[in-house]
């Protein structure tokens, strides 16, 4: 997640952000641990995002994930 363009480009596995839909966005599923536990982000587990940080990302995605 170096910049907006690379985040929105996604990965070889597809998009990680679905603007307007945080519930099915891969990024949210990964940080919330709803995907396979071996895929949980961040991988090192040292700095897990707080619930407030996750909620902020979810709100941004639900509002359209605009580059602002």
PQR file of N, CA, C, O and H, with PARSE charges and radii, in Angstrom:
ATOM      1  N   UNK A   1       0.833  -1.179   0.000 -0.4000 1.5000
ATOM      2  CA  UNK A   1       0.000   0.000   0.000 -0.0000 2.0000
ATOM      3  C   UNK A   1       0.876   1.239   0.000  0.5500 1.7000
ATOM      4  O   UNK A   1       0.891   2.024   0.949 -0.5500 1.4000
ATOM      5  N   UNK A   2       1.591   1.385  -1.078 -0.4000 1.5000
ATOM      6  CA  UNK A   2       2.485   2.532  -1.197 -0.0000 2.0000
ATOM      7  C   UNK A   2       1.759   3.811  -1.578  0.5500 1.7000
ATOM      8  O   UNK A   2       2.118   4.894  -1.117 -0.5500 1.4000
ATOM      9  H   UNK A   2       1.578   0.748  -1.849  0.4000 1.0000
ATOM     10  N   UNK A   3       0.740   3.689  -2.420 -0.4000 1.5000
ATOM     11  CA  UNK A   3       0.001   4.865  -2.848 -0.0000 2.0000
ATOM     12  C   UNK A   3      -1.400   4.451  -3.291  0.5500 1.7000
ATOM     13  O   UNK A   3      -1.705   3.264  -3.402 -0.5500 1.4000
ATOM     14  H   UNK A   3       0.448   2.809  -2.795  0.4000 1.0000
ATOM     15  N   UNK A   4      -2.227   5.430  -3.536 -0.4000 1.5000
ATOM     16  CA  UNK A   4      -3.625   5.187  -3.895 -0.0000 2.0000
ATOM     17  C   UNK A   4      -3.749   4.333  -5.157  0.5500 1.7000
ATOM     18  O   UNK A   4      -4.548   3.398  -5.204 -0.5500 1.4000
ATOM     19  H   UNK A   4      -1.980   6.395  -3.446  0.4000 1.0000
ATOM     20  N   UNK A   5      -2.956   4.660  -6.176 -0.4000 1.5000
ATOM     21  CA  UNK A   5      -3.058   3.948  -7.443 -0.0000 2.0000
ATOM     22  C   UNK A   5      -2.739   2.462  -7.276  0.5500 1.7000
ATOM     23  O   UNK A   5      -3.452   1.613  -7.812 -0.5500 1.4000
ATOM     24  H   UNK A   5      -2.308   5.420  -6.137  0.4000 1.0000
ATOM     25  N   UNK A   6      -1.679   2.142  -6.542 -0.4000 1.5000
ATOM     26  CA  UNK A   6      -1.322   0.734  -6.370 -0.0000 2.0000
ATOM     27  C   UNK A   6      -2.345   0.009  -5.505  0.5500 1.7000
ATOM     28  O   UNK A   6      -2.620  -1.169  -5.733 -0.5500 1.4000
ATOM     29  H   UNK A   6      -1.100   2.831  -6.107  0.4000 1.0000
ATOM     30  N   UNK A   7      -2.906   0.688  -4.527 -0.4000 1.5000
ATOM     31  CA  UNK A   7      -3.939   0.086  -3.695 -0.0000 2.0000
ATOM     32  C   UNK A   7      -5.168  -0.250  -4.526  0.5500 1.7000
ATOM     33  O   UNK A   7      -5.726  -1.340  -4.404 -0.5500 1.4000
ATOM     34  H   UNK A   7      -2.682   1.645  -4.341  0.4000 1.0000
ATOM     35  N   UNK A   8      -5.584   0.677  -5.364 -0.4000 1.5000
ATOM     36  CA  UNK A   8      -6.770   0.458  -6.177 -0.0000 2.0000
ATOM     37  C   UNK A   8      -6.512  -0.513  -7.329  0.5500 1.7000
ATOM     38  O   UNK A   8      -7.451  -1.115  -7.849 -0.5500 1.4000
ATOM     39  H   UNK A   8      -5.130   1.562  -5.463  0.4000 1.0000
ATOM     40  N   UNK A   9      -5.260  -0.670  -7.731 -0.4000 1.5000
ATOM     41  CA  UNK A   9      -4.918  -1.617  -8.792 -0.0000 2.0000
ATOM     42  C   UNK A   9      -5.148  -3.050  -8.326  0.5500 1.7000
ATOM     43  O   UNK A   9      -5.542  -3.907  -9.118 -0.5500 1.4000
ATOM     44  H   UNK A   9      -4.497  -0.180  -7.309  0.4000 1.0000
ATOM     45  N   UNK A  10      -4.906  -3.310  -7.057 -0.4000 1.5000
ATOM     46  CA  UNK A  10      -5.091  -4.648  -6.524 -0.0000 2.0000
ATOM     47  C   UNK A  10      -3.865  -5.515  -6.689  0.5500 1.7000
ATOM     48  O   UNK A  10      -2.747  -5.016  -6.819 -0.5500 1.4000
ATOM     49  H   UNK A  10      -4.587  -2.614  -6.413  0.4000 1.0000
ATOM     50  N   UNK A  11      -4.086  -6.823  -6.681 -0.4000 1.5000
ATOM     51  CA  UNK A  11      -2.994  -7.786  -6.781 -0.0000 2.0000
ATOM     52  C   UNK A  11      -3.271  -8.744  -7.926  0.5500 1.7000
ATOM     53  O   UNK A  11      -4.251  -8.589  -8.655 -0.5500 1.4000
ATOM     54  H   UNK A  11      -4.994  -7.228  -6.575  0.4000 1.0000
ATOM     55  N   UNK A  12      -2.417  -9.719  -8.077 -0.4000 1.5000
ATOM     56  CA  UNK A  12      -2.651 -10.735  -9.106 -0.0000 2.0000
ATOM     57  C   UNK A  12      -3.916 -11.535  -8.800  0.5500 1.7000
ATOM     58  O   UNK A  12      -4.460 -12.210  -9.675 -0.5500 1.4000
ATOM     59  H   UNK A  12      -1.621  -9.844  -7.485  0.4000 1.0000
ATOM     60  N   UNK A  13      -4.374 -11.455  -7.562 -0.4000 1.5000
ATOM     61  CA  UNK A  13      -5.578 -12.175  -7.148 -0.0000 2.0000
ATOM     62  C   UNK A  13      -6.848 -11.339  -7.293  0.5500 1.7000
ATOM     63  O   UNK A  13      -7.946 -11.822  -7.016 -0.5500 1.4000
ATOM     64  H   UNK A  13      -3.932 -10.908  -6.852  0.4000 1.0000
ATOM     65  N   UNK A  14      -6.702 -10.102  -7.723 -0.4000 1.5000
ATOM     66  CA  UNK A  14      -7.857  -9.244  -7.922 -0.0000 2.0000
ATOM     67  C   UNK A  14      -7.816  -8.002  -7.059  0.5500 1.7000
ATOM     68  O   UNK A  14      -6.809  -7.720  -6.410 -0.5500 1.4000
ATOM     69  H   UNK A  14      -5.810  -9.710  -7.948  0.4000 1.0000
ATOM     70  N   UNK A  15      -8.918  -7.254  -7.051 -0.4000 1.5000
ATOM     71  CA  UNK A  15      -8.966  -6.006  -6.279 -0.0000 2.0000
ATOM     72  C   UNK A  15      -8.929  -6.282  -4.778  0.5500 1.7000
ATOM     73  O   UNK A  15      -9.399  -7.319  -4.311 -0.5500 1.4000
ATOM     74  H   UNK A  15      -9.736  -7.482  -7.578  0.4000 1.0000
ATOM     75  N   UNK A  16      -8.363  -5.337  -4.037 -0.4000 1.5000
ATOM     76  CA  UNK A  16      -8.372  -5.438  -2.574 -0.0000 2.0000
ATOM     77  C   UNK A  16      -9.393  -4.480  -1.971  0.5500 1.7000
ATOM     78  O   UNK A  16      -9.771  -4.613  -0.807 -0.5500 1.4000
ATOM     79  H   UNK A  16      -7.981  -4.495  -4.417  0.4000 1.0000
ATOM     80  N   UNK A  17      -9.834  -3.516  -2.770 -0.4000 1.5000
ATOM     81  CA  UNK A  17     -10.825  -2.538  -2.337 -0.0000 2.0000
ATOM     82  C   UNK A  17     -12.001  -2.598  -3.305  0.5500 1.7000
ATOM     83  O   UNK A  17     -11.812  -2.569  -4.521 -0.5500 1.4000
ATOM     84  H   UNK A  17      -9.527  -3.408  -3.716  0.4000 1.0000
ATOM     85  N   UNK A  18     -13.208  -2.680  -2.767 -0.4000 1.5000
ATOM     86  CA  UNK A  18     -14.421  -2.557  -3.572 -0.0000 2.0000
ATOM     87  C   UNK A  18     -15.125  -1.287  -3.091  0.5500 1.7000
ATOM     88  O   UNK A  18     -15.854  -1.316  -2.099 -0.5500 1.4000
ATOM     89  H   UNK A  18     -13.361  -2.703  -1.779  0.4000 1.0000
ATOM     90  N   UNK A  19     -14.906  -0.169  -3.798 -0.4000 1.5000
ATOM     91  CA  UNK A  19     -15.503   1.089  -3.355 -0.0000 2.0000
ATOM     92  C   UNK A  19     -16.998   0.935  -3.090  0.5500 1.7000
ATOM     93  O   UNK A  19     -17.746   0.406  -3.913 -0.5500 1.4000
ATOM     94  H   UNK A  19     -14.314  -0.146  -4.604  0.4000 1.0000
ATOM     95  N   UNK A  20     -17.408   1.413  -1.919 -0.4000 1.5000
ATOM     96  CA  UNK A  20     -18.801   1.345  -1.518 -0.0000 2.0000
ATOM     97  C   UNK A  20     -19.168   0.063  -0.792  0.5500 1.7000
ATOM     98  O   UNK A  20     -20.309  -0.085  -0.353 -0.5500 1.4000
ATOM     99  H   UNK A  20     -16.800   1.843  -1.251  0.4000 1.0000
ATOM    100  N   UNK A  21     -18.225  -0.873  -0.653 -0.4000 1.5000
ATOM    101  CA  UNK A  21     -18.536  -2.171  -0.051 -0.0000 2.0000
ATOM    102  C   UNK A  21     -17.379  -2.668   0.805  0.5500 1.7000
ATOM    103  O   UNK A  21     -16.588  -3.503   0.366 -0.5500 1.4000
ATOM    104  H   UNK A  21     -17.299  -0.752  -1.010  0.4000 1.0000
ATOM    105  N   UNK A  22     -17.284  -2.158   2.018 -0.4000 1.5000
ATOM    106  CA  UNK A  22     -16.189  -2.555   2.892 -0.0000 2.0000
ATOM    107  C   UNK A  22     -16.305  -4.007   3.337  0.5500 1.7000
ATOM    108  O   UNK A  22     -15.288  -4.656   3.582 -0.5500 1.4000
ATOM    109  H   UNK A  22     -17.926  -1.480   2.375  0.4000 1.0000
ATOM    110  N   UNK A  23     -17.521  -4.528   3.446 -0.4000 1.5000
ATOM    111  CA  UNK A  23     -17.695  -5.888   3.965 -0.0000 2.0000
ATOM    112  C   UNK A  23     -17.027  -6.925   3.076  0.5500 1.7000
ATOM    113  O   UNK A  23     -16.448  -7.886   3.582 -0.5500 1.4000
ATOM    114  H   UNK A  23     -18.347  -4.001   3.247  0.4000 1.0000
ATOM    115  N   UNK A  24     -17.097  -6.750   1.756 -0.4000 1.5000
ATOM    116  CA  UNK A  24     -16.496  -7.735   0.863 -0.0000 2.0000
ATOM    117  C   UNK A  24     -15.146  -7.298   0.298  0.5500 1.7000
ATOM    118  O   UNK A  24     -14.582  -7.995  -0.546 -0.5500 1.4000
ATOM    119  H   UNK A  24     -17.567  -5.970   1.345  0.4000 1.0000
ATOM    120  N   UNK A  25     -14.620  -6.163   0.743 -0.4000 1.5000
ATOM    121  CA  UNK A  25     -13.289  -5.738   0.322 -0.0000 2.0000
ATOM    122  C   UNK A  25     -12.247  -6.622   0.984  0.5500 1.7000
ATOM    123  O   UNK A  25     -12.260  -6.814   2.200 -0.5500 1.4000
ATOM    124  H   UNK A  25     -15.078  -5.597   1.429  0.4000 1.0000
ATOM    125  N   UNK A  26     -11.342  -7.161   0.171 -0.4000 1.5000
ATOM    126  CA  UNK A  26     -10.327  -8.085   0.677 -0.0000 2.0000
ATOM    127  C   UNK A  26      -9.481  -7.452   1.775  0.5500 1.7000
ATOM    128  O   UNK A  26      -9.133  -8.128   2.744 -0.5500 1.4000
ATOM    129  H   UNK A  26     -11.331  -7.005  -0.817  0.4000 1.0000
ATOM    130  N   UNK A  27      -9.147  -6.182   1.649 -0.4000 1.5000
ATOM    131  CA  UNK A  27      -8.327  -5.527   2.666 -0.0000 2.0000
ATOM    132  C   UNK A  27      -8.987  -5.619   4.034  0.5500 1.7000
ATOM    133  O   UNK A  27      -8.325  -5.955   5.016 -0.5500 1.4000
ATOM    134  H   UNK A  27      -9.430  -5.633   0.863  0.4000 1.0000
ATOM    135  N   UNK A  28     -10.267  -5.329   4.114 -0.4000 1.5000
ATOM    136  CA  UNK A  28     -10.977  -5.369   5.390 -0.0000 2.0000
ATOM    137  C   UNK A  28     -11.062  -6.806   5.906  0.5500 1.7000
ATOM    138  O   UNK A  28     -10.862  -7.056   7.094 -0.5500 1.4000
ATOM    139  H   UNK A  28     -10.805  -5.057   3.316  0.4000 1.0000
ATOM    140  N   UNK A  29     -11.356  -7.735   5.020 -0.4000 1.5000
ATOM    141  CA  UNK A  29     -11.428  -9.139   5.453 -0.0000 2.0000
ATOM    142  C   UNK A  29     -10.090  -9.599   6.028  0.5500 1.7000
ATOM    143  O   UNK A  29     -10.057 -10.370   6.987 -0.5500 1.4000
ATOM    144  H   UNK A  29     -11.519  -7.532   4.055  0.4000 1.0000
ATOM    145  N   UNK A  30      -8.996  -9.134   5.450 -0.4000 1.5000
ATOM    146  CA  UNK A  30      -7.671  -9.531   5.927 -0.0000 2.0000
ATOM    147  C   UNK A  30      -7.336  -8.914   7.279  0.5500 1.7000
ATOM    148  O   UNK A  30      -6.830  -9.609   8.160 -0.5500 1.4000
ATOM    149  H   UNK A  30      -9.022  -8.508   4.670  0.4000 1.0000
ATOM    150  N   UNK A  31      -7.605  -7.628   7.461 -0.4000 1.5000
ATOM    151  CA  UNK A  31      -7.247  -7.000   8.739 -0.0000 2.0000
ATOM    152  C   UNK A  31      -8.202  -7.389   9.864  0.5500 1.7000
ATOM    153  O   UNK A  31      -7.827  -7.355  11.036 -0.5500 1.4000
ATOM    154  H   UNK A  31      -8.016  -7.063   6.745  0.4000 1.0000
ATOM    155  N   UNK A  32      -9.424  -7.757   9.517 -0.4000 1.5000
ATOM    156  CA  UNK A  32     -10.371  -8.202  10.540 -0.0000 2.0000
ATOM    157  C   UNK A  32     -10.209  -9.685  10.878  0.5500 1.7000
ATOM    158  O   UNK A  32     -10.794 -10.171  11.846 -0.5500 1.4000
ATOM    159  H   UNK A  32      -9.729  -7.784   8.565  0.4000 1.0000
ATOM    160  N   UNK A  33      -9.425 -10.394  10.088 -0.4000 1.5000
ATOM    161  CA  UNK A  33      -9.209 -11.805  10.342 -0.0000 2.0000
ATOM    162  C   UNK A  33     -10.333 -12.693   9.839  0.5500 1.7000
ATOM    163  O   UNK A  33     -10.476 -13.828  10.296 -0.5500 1.4000
ATOM    164  H   UNK A  33      -8.950 -10.000   9.301  0.4000 1.0000
ATOM    165  N   UNK A  34     -11.141 -12.191   8.897 -0.4000 1.5000
ATOM    166  CA  UNK A  34     -12.242 -12.993   8.351 -0.0000 2.0000
ATOM    167  C   UNK A  34     -11.782 -13.914   7.228  0.5500 1.7000
ATOM    168  O   UNK A  34     -12.553 -14.752   6.760 -0.5500 1.4000
ATOM    169  H   UNK A  34     -11.025 -11.269   8.526  0.4000 1.0000
ATOM    170  N   UNK A  35     -10.547 -13.771   6.796 -0.4000 1.5000
ATOM    171  CA  UNK A  35      -9.974 -14.683   5.799 -0.0000 2.0000
ATOM    172  C   UNK A  35      -9.211 -15.763   6.557  0.5500 1.7000
ATOM    173  O   UNK A  35      -9.206 -15.767   7.788 -0.5500 1.4000
ATOM    174  H   UNK A  35      -9.920 -13.091   7.176  0.4000 1.0000
ATOM    175  N   UNK A  36      -8.590 -16.647   5.862 -0.4000 1.5000
ATOM    176  CA  UNK A  36      -7.774 -17.674   6.492 -0.0000 2.0000
ATOM    177  C   UNK A  36      -6.775 -17.009   7.444  0.5500 1.7000
ATOM    178  O   UNK A  36      -6.129 -16.036   7.055 -0.5500 1.4000
ATOM    179  H   UNK A  36      -8.595 -16.644   4.862  0.4000 1.0000
ATOM    180  N   UNK A  37      -6.630 -17.503   8.676 -0.4000 1.5000
ATOM    181  CA  UNK A  37      -5.726 -16.870   9.645 -0.0000 2.0000
ATOM    182  C   UNK A  37      -4.290 -16.711   9.152  0.5500 1.7000
ATOM    183  O   UNK A  37      -3.590 -15.795   9.584 -0.5500 1.4000
ATOM    184  H   UNK A  37      -7.155 -18.294   8.991  0.4000 1.0000
ATOM    185  N   UNK A  38      -3.846 -17.576   8.268 -0.4000 1.5000
ATOM    186  CA  UNK A  38      -2.475 -17.456   7.762 -0.0000 2.0000
ATOM    187  C   UNK A  38      -2.300 -16.233   6.862  0.5500 1.7000
ATOM    188  O   UNK A  38      -1.173 -15.826   6.578 -0.5500 1.4000
ATOM    189  H   UNK A  38      -4.414 -18.320   7.917  0.4000 1.0000
ATOM    190  N   UNK A  39      -3.413 -15.647   6.414 -0.4000 1.5000
ATOM    191  CA  UNK A  39      -3.368 -14.483   5.533 -0.0000 2.0000
ATOM    192  C   UNK A  39      -3.591 -13.173   6.270  0.5500 1.7000
ATOM    193  O   UNK A  39      -3.525 -12.107   5.658 -0.5500 1.4000
ATOM    194  H   UNK A  39      -4.328 -15.977   6.645  0.4000 1.0000
ATOM    195  N   UNK A  40      -3.853 -13.228   7.561 -0.4000 1.5000
ATOM    196  CA  UNK A  40      -4.174 -12.016   8.317 -0.0000 2.0000
ATOM    197  C   UNK A  40      -3.090 -10.961   8.143  0.5500 1.7000
ATOM    198  O   UNK A  40      -1.897 -11.264   8.149 -0.5500 1.4000
ATOM    199  H   UNK A  40      -3.907 -14.094   8.058  0.4000 1.0000
ATOM    200  N   UNK A  41      -3.527  -9.730   7.988 -0.4000 1.5000
ATOM    201  CA  UNK A  41      -2.605  -8.611   7.807 -0.0000 2.0000
ATOM    202  C   UNK A  41      -2.544  -7.799   9.093  0.5500 1.7000
ATOM    203  O   UNK A  41      -3.541  -7.724   9.811 -0.5500 1.4000
ATOM    204  H   UNK A  41      -4.496  -9.484   7.983  0.4000 1.0000
ATOM    205  N   UNK A  42      -1.436  -7.206   9.398 -0.4000 1.5000
ATOM    206  CA  UNK A  42      -0.149  -7.407   8.756 -0.0000 2.0000
ATOM    207  C   UNK A  42       0.423  -8.776   9.111  0.5500 1.7000
ATOM    208  O   UNK A  42       0.144  -9.316  10.181 -0.5500 1.4000
ATOM    209  H   UNK A  42      -0.626  -7.266   8.815  0.4000 1.0000
ATOM    210  N   UNK A  43       1.216  -9.324   8.216 -0.4000 1.5000
ATOM    211  CA  UNK A  43       1.726 -10.681   8.385 -0.0000 2.0000
ATOM    212  C   UNK A  43       2.595 -10.841   9.619  0.5500 1.7000
ATOM    213  O   UNK A  43       2.561 -11.886  10.268 -0.5500 1.4000
ATOM    214  H   UNK A  43       1.443  -8.885   7.346  0.4000 1.0000
ATOM    215  N   UNK A  44       3.374  -9.820   9.951 -0.4000 1.5000
ATOM    216  CA  UNK A  44       4.274  -9.960  11.098 -0.0000 2.0000
ATOM    217  C   UNK A  44       3.538  -9.842  12.432  0.5500 1.7000
ATOM    218  O   UNK A  44       4.063 -10.259  13.464 -0.5500 1.4000
ATOM    219  H   UNK A  44       3.402  -8.971   9.423  0.4000 1.0000
ATOM    220  N   UNK A  45       2.338  -9.281  12.422 -0.4000 1.5000
ATOM    221  CA  UNK A  45       1.532  -9.189  13.636 -0.0000 2.0000
ATOM    222  C   UNK A  45       2.039  -8.215  14.673  0.5500 1.7000
ATOM    223  O   UNK A  45       1.468  -8.111  15.759 -0.5500 1.4000
ATOM    224  H   UNK A  45       1.912  -8.942  11.584  0.4000 1.0000
ATOM    225  N   UNK A  46       3.115  -7.492  14.353 -0.4000 1.5000
ATOM    226  CA  UNK A  46       3.681  -6.566  15.339 -0.0000 2.0000
ATOM    227  C   UNK A  46       2.802  -5.357  15.588  0.5500 1.7000
ATOM    228  O   UNK A  46       2.639  -4.939  16.734 -0.5500 1.4000
ATOM    229  H   UNK A  46       3.579  -7.577  13.471  0.4000 1.0000
ATOM    230  N   UNK A  47       2.247  -4.803  14.563 -0.4000 1.5000
ATOM    231  CA  UNK A  47       1.452  -3.580  14.701 -0.0000 2.0000
ATOM    232  C   UNK A  47       0.075  -3.813  14.107  0.5500 1.7000
ATOM    233  O   UNK A  47      -0.223  -3.365  12.999 -0.5500 1.4000
ATOM    234  H   UNK A  47       2.379  -5.142  13.632  0.4000 1.0000
ATOM    235  N   UNK A  48      -0.751  -4.512  14.848 -0.4000 1.5000
ATOM    236  CA  UNK A  48      -2.113  -4.757  14.381 -0.0000 2.0000
ATOM    237  C   UNK A  48      -2.892  -3.448  14.454  0.5500 1.7000
ATOM    238  O   UNK A  48      -2.738  -2.691  15.412 -0.5500 1.4000
ATOM    239  H   UNK A  48      -0.509  -4.875  15.748  0.4000 1.0000
ATOM    240  N   UNK A  49      -3.726  -3.175  13.454 -0.4000 1.5000
ATOM    241  CA  UNK A  49      -4.515  -1.944  13.506 -0.0000 2.0000
ATOM    242  C   UNK A  49      -5.553  -2.017  14.618  0.5500 1.7000
ATOM    243  O   UNK A  49      -6.090  -3.082  14.921 -0.5500 1.4000
ATOM    244  H   UNK A  49      -3.852  -3.790  12.676  0.4000 1.0000
ATOM    245  N   UNK A  50      -5.819  -0.876  15.211 -0.4000 1.5000
ATOM    246  CA  UNK A  50      -6.852  -0.806  16.249 -0.0000 2.0000
ATOM    247  C   UNK A  50      -8.228  -0.893  15.589  0.5500 1.7000
ATOM    248  O   UNK A  50      -8.357  -0.723  14.377 -0.5500 1.4000
ATOM    249  H   UNK A  50      -5.383  -0.011  14.965  0.4000 1.0000
ATOM    250  N   UNK A  51      -9.235  -1.155  16.385 -0.4000 1.5000
ATOM    251  CA  UNK A  51     -10.590  -1.197  15.835 -0.0000 2.0000
ATOM    252  C   UNK A  51     -10.983   0.158  15.267  0.5500 1.7000
ATOM    253  O   UNK A  51     -11.694   0.229  14.264 -0.5500 1.4000
ATOM    254  H   UNK A  51      -9.130  -1.293  17.370  0.4000 1.0000
ATOM    255  N   UNK A  52     -10.523   1.239  15.902 -0.4000 1.5000
ATOM    256  CA  UNK A  52     -10.817   2.582  15.383 -0.0000 2.0000
ATOM    257  C   UNK A  52     -10.190   2.784  14.004  0.5500 1.7000
ATOM    258  O   UNK A  52     -10.807   3.392  13.129 -0.5500 1.4000
ATOM    259  H   UNK A  52      -9.945   1.182  16.716  0.4000 1.0000
ATOM    260  N   UNK A  53      -8.969   2.279  13.800 -0.4000 1.5000
ATOM    261  CA  UNK A  53      -8.313   2.402  12.497 -0.0000 2.0000
ATOM    262  C   UNK A  53      -9.050   1.568  11.441  0.5500 1.7000
ATOM    263  O   UNK A  53      -9.235   2.012  10.308 -0.5500 1.4000
ATOM    264  H   UNK A  53      -8.468   1.785  14.511  0.4000 1.0000
ATOM    265  N   UNK A  54      -9.463   0.371  11.820 -0.4000 1.5000
ATOM    266  CA  UNK A  54     -10.220  -0.477  10.896 -0.0000 2.0000
ATOM    267  C   UNK A  54     -11.544   0.191  10.540  0.5500 1.7000
ATOM    268  O   UNK A  54     -11.942   0.199   9.375 -0.5500 1.4000
ATOM    269  H   UNK A  54      -9.313   0.010  12.741  0.4000 1.0000
ATOM    270  N   UNK A  55     -12.221   0.746  11.530 -0.4000 1.5000
ATOM    271  CA  UNK A  55     -13.497   1.425  11.284 -0.0000 2.0000
ATOM    272  C   UNK A  55     -13.326   2.620  10.352  0.5500 1.7000
ATOM    273  O   UNK A  55     -14.201   2.900   9.533 -0.5500 1.4000
ATOM    274  H   UNK A  55     -11.897   0.740  12.476  0.4000 1.0000
ATOM    275  N   UNK A  56     -12.200   3.324  10.476 -0.4000 1.5000
ATOM    276  CA  UNK A  56     -11.926   4.467   9.600 -0.0000 2.0000
ATOM    277  C   UNK A  56     -11.729   4.016   8.154  0.5500 1.7000
ATOM    278  O   UNK A  56     -12.227   4.659   7.230 -0.5500 1.4000
ATOM    279  H   UNK A  56     -11.490   3.096  11.142  0.4000 1.0000
ATOM    280  N   UNK A  57     -11.007   2.917   7.955 -0.4000 1.5000
ATOM    281  CA  UNK A  57     -10.807   2.372   6.603 -0.0000 2.0000
ATOM    282  C   UNK A  57     -12.140   1.904   6.033  0.5500 1.7000
ATOM    283  O   UNK A  57     -12.442   2.152   4.865 -0.5500 1.4000
ATOM    284  H   UNK A  57     -10.602   2.395   8.706  0.4000 1.0000
ATOM    285  N   UNK A  58     -12.938   1.225   6.859 -0.4000 1.5000
ATOM    286  CA  UNK A  58     -14.246   0.752   6.394 -0.0000 2.0000
ATOM    287  C   UNK A  58     -15.130   1.922   5.978  0.5500 1.7000
ATOM    288  O   UNK A  58     -15.799   1.854   4.947 -0.5500 1.4000
ATOM    289  H   UNK A  58     -12.692   1.024   7.808  0.4000 1.0000
ATOM    290  N   UNK A  59     -15.141   2.984   6.761 -0.4000 1.5000
ATOM    291  CA  UNK A  59     -15.953   4.157   6.428 -0.0000 2.0000
ATOM    292  C   UNK A  59     -15.480   4.772   5.118  0.5500 1.7000
ATOM    293  O   UNK A  59     -16.298   5.165   4.287 -0.5500 1.4000
ATOM    294  H   UNK A  59     -14.598   3.039   7.598  0.4000 1.0000
ATOM    295  N   UNK A  60     -14.156   4.860   4.927 -0.4000 1.5000
ATOM    296  CA  UNK A  60     -13.600   5.411   3.683 -0.0000 2.0000
ATOM    297  C   UNK A  60     -14.039   4.571   2.491  0.5500 1.7000
ATOM    298  O   UNK A  60     -14.447   5.114   1.464 -0.5500 1.4000
ATOM    299  H   UNK A  60     -13.492   4.541   5.603  0.4000 1.0000
ATOM    300  N   UNK A  61     -13.957   3.256   2.621 -0.4000 1.5000
ATOM    301  CA  UNK A  61     -14.373   2.372   1.524 -0.0000 2.0000
ATOM    302  C   UNK A  61     -15.874   2.536   1.269  0.5500 1.7000
ATOM    303  O   UNK A  61     -16.288   2.682   0.119 -0.5500 1.4000
ATOM    304  H   UNK A  61     -13.626   2.815   3.455  0.4000 1.0000
ATOM    305  N   UNK A  62     -16.691   2.513   2.324 -0.4000 1.5000
ATOM    306  CA  UNK A  62     -18.134   2.644   2.170 -0.0000 2.0000
ATOM    307  C   UNK A  62     -18.537   3.961   1.533  0.5500 1.7000
ATOM    308  O   UNK A  62     -19.585   4.048   0.892 -0.5500 1.4000
ATOM    309  H   UNK A  62     -16.354   2.394   3.258  0.4000 1.0000
ATOM    310  N   UNK A  63     -17.709   4.993   1.706 -0.4000 1.5000
ATOM    311  CA  UNK A  63     -18.002   6.299   1.122 -0.0000 2.0000
ATOM    312  C   UNK A  63     -17.447   6.423  -0.300  0.5500 1.7000
ATOM    313  O   UNK A  63     -17.477   7.506  -0.885 -0.5500 1.4000
ATOM    314  H   UNK A  63     -16.859   4.922   2.226  0.4000 1.0000
ATOM    315  N   UNK A  64     -16.945   5.322  -0.852 -0.4000 1.5000
ATOM    316  CA  UNK A  64     -16.503   5.334  -2.243 -0.0000 2.0000
ATOM    317  C   UNK A  64     -15.012   5.203  -2.473  0.5500 1.7000
ATOM    318  O   UNK A  64     -14.576   5.130  -3.621 -0.5500 1.4000
ATOM    319  H   UNK A  64     -16.921   4.443  -0.377  0.4000 1.0000
ATOM    320  N   UNK A  65     -14.206   5.172  -1.401 -0.4000 1.5000
ATOM    321  CA  UNK A  65     -12.759   4.994  -1.513 -0.0000 2.0000
ATOM    322  C   UNK A  65     -12.122   6.007  -2.476  0.5500 1.7000
ATOM    323  O   UNK A  65     -11.340   5.641  -3.354 -0.5500 1.4000
ATOM    324  H   UNK A  65     -14.560   5.232  -0.468  0.4000 1.0000
ATOM    325  N   UNK A  66     -12.460   7.236  -2.301 -0.4000 1.5000
ATOM    326  CA  UNK A  66     -11.960   8.291  -3.176 -0.0000 2.0000
ATOM    327  C   UNK A  66     -10.526   8.675  -2.801  0.5500 1.7000
ATOM    328  O   UNK A  66     -10.103   8.495  -1.659 -0.5500 1.4000
ATOM    329  H   UNK A  66     -13.095   7.534  -1.588  0.4000 1.0000
ATOM    330  N   UNK A  67      -9.807   9.190  -3.753 -0.4000 1.5000
ATOM    331  CA  UNK A  67      -8.421   9.640  -3.545 -0.0000 2.0000
ATOM    332  C   UNK A  67      -8.445  11.064  -2.995  0.5500 1.7000
ATOM    333  O   UNK A  67      -8.223  12.033  -3.722 -0.5500 1.4000
ATOM    334  H   UNK A  67     -10.150   9.336  -4.681  0.4000 1.0000
ATOM    335  N   UNK A  68      -8.715  11.167  -1.714 -0.4000 1.5000
ATOM    336  CA  UNK A  68      -8.780  12.508  -1.102 -0.0000 2.0000
ATOM    337  C   UNK A  68      -7.996  12.561   0.153  0.5500 1.7000
ATOM    338  O   UNK A  68      -7.938  13.606   0.800 -0.5500 1.4000
ATOM    339  H   UNK A  68      -8.895  10.381  -1.123  0.4000 1.0000
TER
END
